[in-house]
Each structure stands twice: as C-alpha cells, then as structure tokens.
C-alpha cells in the first residue's frame, strides 16, 4: 500500500447523514471531498484509464462497468483519500458498534456510454445486487464510499438503492450467471422504496451498506462516468476462509482478524 503524501480534504459527516444511512442503508453526502482535490483525482484517473484502455471486459461485472482495483496502491492521491483519518472516522460513525475499520479495497470505476465502446457494446446497466454475499468476513458491518470524480447526472448512471433492504440479511450472489440479479432472485424487493434518481456533482458521494441492494442504469450521456470507491469493514471481523480472490493466497488464519498490510486500520472513534 502506498503511503499518503498529501492531505485529502474530507468534511465530517452530519448527524442527519448518519441517521439516514442507518435507517435506509445508504445516504447521499454532498461535497464530502473538496472539489479541487477531486479535480486532481479526475486527471489522475483519466491518465490511468487511458494507459489501461481495453483491459476491462472479461466477466459479467465488466459488462456493467470497468474497474481498476487497488488504485490506492498505485497512486498517492487516491491513497491519501482512502487512508484519510477523517474519512475513517466518518465510516466509524456511520457503522453501528464499530470502533475501528480496515480498508478492504479501492476501485477506480468507469461506465462507458451505452453503445459507445470500441467493440460496439458500451457498458450496460449495473444489475441490482448486494456486495456482502461475496465476502470472507464473519460480520457484515461494511460500507462503500462511492465518490463522483466528475459531475454525474442521474442519466449517466448514478447509483439507485432499495431503502431498508439491508435489514433483510444476505440475499444471494449476483454477477455469477445470467438473470441472477437481486430483483430476479427476490421479487418482493420491488415492494421496498427505491431511491430517487440522483444528480451528483464532483466531490459528492453516496455511501451504502454492504447489505443494501443497489444498482445503476446505463450511461446515456456522451462521456464516461468516472467514480472512485473505497470499501471499509469492521476491524474486529474474523476471516472465515471462504474462497475469495483477494484473500485466497494471503495466508490469513481462519477465525483470526485480517491482520495483513493490504487491510490497514484507517479510522477510530476518537
């Protein structure tokens, strides 16, 4: 993990935002990160993505968006943000019964305009899904910060959420086979309140629980949607030993904490 060499200006979350997140499993956080800092992230992202163009299409996930995993390990500005003590403290405030969190993964995401890809098949919709069913942790106190690196109007593919779906536990994996999205597996979810379309400015973020059902429409604009995500989990979580590409070869001990350099402790409740 690259150590941060710059300071990432992150504001403190409000009590109302904490309450909204805990009730609904997601929340919007306008201006979470300073727009000037985000503008630099955007330029870094464009260089990184240009260098890696065409490397994203090899799974069901890649049909929905391109991803450059562990971007913080390669870029000091993204590392500064993901390891920000202020962001870590925010995450601790949002989660219930958590004193410290670890960084699980960072991701630079791109959703190309629908039908615009060089291969003739731009990114489509991101099917509704939960994040947690894949994870090898023994508890689901985990969330993802989804940061807009540029203005992301709703029709560019900002996230949508089924509010309070996080209260219903693990509902199954998606992105495994055709037709395995959460709504196909659990049709009753449609009875829950769906979040409105969200227009985000650069520096705005949404935050969602690993158990909340979420997805995104296809990008209907003429430019790529750029975003950055950082996922955090309870530092007290224990490793279950379940198969997972990120952890399979790390030598982690089953029923022990994730004490490994790629899962640094980021924030405390102090």
Buried (B, 14 or more C-beta within 10 A) or exposed (E): BBEBEEEBBBBEBEEEBBEBBBEBBBBBBEEBBBEEBBBEBBEBBBEBBEEEEEEBEEEBBBBBBBBBBBBBBBBBBBBBBBBBBBBBBBBBBBBEEBEBBBBBBBBBBBBBBBEBBEEEEBBBBBBBBBBBBBBBBBBBBBBBBBBBBBBBBBEBBBBBBBBBBBEBEEBBBBBEEEEBBBBBBBEEBEEBEBBEEBBBBBBBBBBBBBBBBBBBBBBEBEEBBBBBBBBBBBBBBBBBBEEBEBBEEEEBEEEEBBEEEBBBBBBBEE
